[in-house]
Amino acid sequence: MFSAKKILIIAAIVLVIIAIPVTIYLLQQQQELRSHAEPATTLSFSPPSTASTPIQAKKGDTVDLDVMV
């Protein structure tokens, strides 16, 4: 009565008929936006150095800095 080829074609058509409305429904749903970012990380050096009070060192000197995150 039905060959395997006809059954596969009918199954594919039924799948497409079901998939299209489901896809349209899911695409129309409002997306949930999540914004749970961590606060910015603070990076600091010890001893402190600013533009007005820079660390004074000569070329070739070893400078020890502790980095705090």
VOBA-1610 file (N, C-alpha, C; in pm, whole numbers, padded with zeros to 5 digits, always signed):
BEGIN
Met+00083-00118+00000Met+00000+00000+00000Met+00088+00126+00000Phe+00164+00150+00108Phe+00256+00263+00113Phe+00399+00208+00106Ser+00479+00267+00021Ser+00620+00228+00016Ser+00697+00309+00120Ala+00817+00267+00146Ala+00901+00337+00245Ala+00929+00480+00202Lys+00943+00501+00072Lys+00970+00635+00021Lys+00852+00728+00045Lys+00730+00680+00025Lys+00611+00761+00048Lys+00594+00792+00196Ile+00625+00698+00282Ile+00614+00720+00427Ile+00714+00826+00471Leu+00837+00822+00419Leu+00937+00922+00454Leu+00896+01061+00405Ile+00839+01070+00287Ile+00795+01199+00235Ile+00682+01254+00321Ile+00587+01172+00357Ile+00475+01215+00442Ile+00526+01258+00579Ala+00619+01182+00636Ala+00675+01217+00767Ala+00750+01351+00760Ala+00822+01376+00652Ala+00894+01502+00636Ala+00797+01618+00625Ile+00689+01600+00551Ile+00589+01706+00537Ile+00523+01736+00671Val+00487+01633+00746Val+00426+01652+00877Val+00524+01724+00972Leu+00649+01686+00966Leu+00750+01750+01050Leu+00763+01898+01017Val+00763+01933+00890Val+00773+02073+00850Val+00648+02149+00893Ile+00532+02087+00878Ile+00406+02153+00917Ile+00404+02181+01066Ile+00462+02095+01146Ile+00467+02116+01291Ile+00580+02213+01328Ala+00695+02203+01262Ala+00812+02282+01299Ala+00795+02431+01270Ile+00730+02467+01162Ile+00718+02608+01126Ile+00640+02687+01230Pro+00520+02647+01271Pro+00450+02725+01374Pro+00522+02727+01508Val+00584+02616+01546Val+00658+02612+01672Val+00775+02711+01667Thr+00846+02715+01556Thr+00957+02808+01541Thr+00910+02952+01547Ile+00802+02983+01478Ile+00748+03120+01480Ile+00706+03158+01622Tyr+00642+03068+01694Tyr+00600+03095+01831Tyr+00721+03125+01921Leu+00823+03042+01909Leu+00941+03061+01995Leu+01016+03189+01961Leu+01019+03227+01834Leu+01088+03350+01796Leu+01013+03475+01841Gln+00883+03464+01859Gln+00804+03579+01901Gln+00807+03600+02052Gln+00855+03503+02127Gln+00860+03517+02272Gln+00965+03622+02309Gln+00935+03703+02408Gln+01028+03807+02451Gln+01149+03742+02516Gln+01265+03789+02479Gln+01389+03737+02535Gln+01409+03793+02675Glu+01460+03711+02764Glu+01491+03756+02900Glu+01635+03806+02901Leu+01651+03931+02938Leu+01784+03990+02944Leu+01836+03981+03087Arg+01954+03928+03102Arg+02014+03915+03234Arg+02139+04000+03240Ser+02148+04076+03346Ser+02266+04160+03364Ser+02316+04142+03507His+02391+04038+03527His+02443+04007+03660His+02595+04009+03658Ala+02651+04113+03600Ala+02796+04124+03592Ala+02854+04157+03729Glu+02971+04107+03752Glu+03041+04136+03876Glu+03092+04280+03871Pro+03109+04343+03987Pro+03165+04478+03988Pro+03306+04479+03928Ala+03348+04593+03883Ala+03480+04605+03821Ala+03589+04568+03922Thr+03694+04507+03872Thr+03807+04471+03955Thr+03897+04592+03973Thr+03944+04613+04095Thr+04034+04724+04124Thr+04177+04671+04123Leu+04262+04736+04046Leu+04402+04698+04037Leu+04485+04809+04100Ser+04568+04773+04196Ser+04651+04876+04261Ser+04792+04822+04281Phe+04885+04914+04294Phe+05025+04881+04314Phe+05071+04933+04450Ser+05169+04864+04506Ser+05228+04910+04630Ser+05379+04910+04611Pro+05448+05015+04628Pro+05409+05147+04677Pro+05328+05220+04572Pro+05237+05306+04619Pro+05151+05379+04525Pro+05231+05477+04441Ser+05185+05497+04318Ser+05251+05590+04227Ser+05145+05665+04150Thr+05159+05797+04143Thr+05066+05880+04066Thr+05149+05968+03973Ala+05081+06046+03890Ala+05151+06136+03799Ala+05225+06244+03876Ser+05170+06285+03990Ser+05236+06391+04068Ser+05345+06335+04159Thr+05337+06208+04198Thr+05439+06145+04283Thr+05481+06011+04222Pro+05561+06016+04115Pro+05601+05889+04051Pro+05709+05818+04133Ile+05725+05690+04106Ile+05833+05614+04169Ile+05962+05655+04099Gln+06060+05699+04177Gln+06187+05744+04122Gln+06284+05626+04116Ala+06334+05595+03996Ala+06433+05489+03979Ala+06520+05525+03860Lys+06643+05478+03867Lys+06736+05502+03756Lys+06734+05382+03663Lys+06780+05405+03541Lys+06786+05299+03442Lys+06873+05185+03495Gly+06820+05065+03489Gly+06892+04947+03538Gly+06863+04911+03682Asp+06797+05002+03757Asp+06761+04973+03897Asp+06650+04868+03902Thr+06652+04789+04006Thr+06546+04693+04031Thr+06440+04762+04114Val+06314+04753+04069Val+06202+04814+04141Val+06106+04704+04180Asp+06079+04691+04309Asp+05986+04591+04358Asp+05848+04653+04370Leu+05748+04586+04311Leu+05609+04632+04319Leu+05523+04513+04360Asp+05430+04537+04449Asp+05329+04438+04482Asp+05203+04477+04405Val+05144+04380+04337Val+05021+04406+04262Val+04904+04345+04337Met+04804+04426+04370Met+04686+04380+04441Met+04566+04382+04347Val+04495+04272+04339Val+04374+04266+04256Val+04256+04249+04347
//
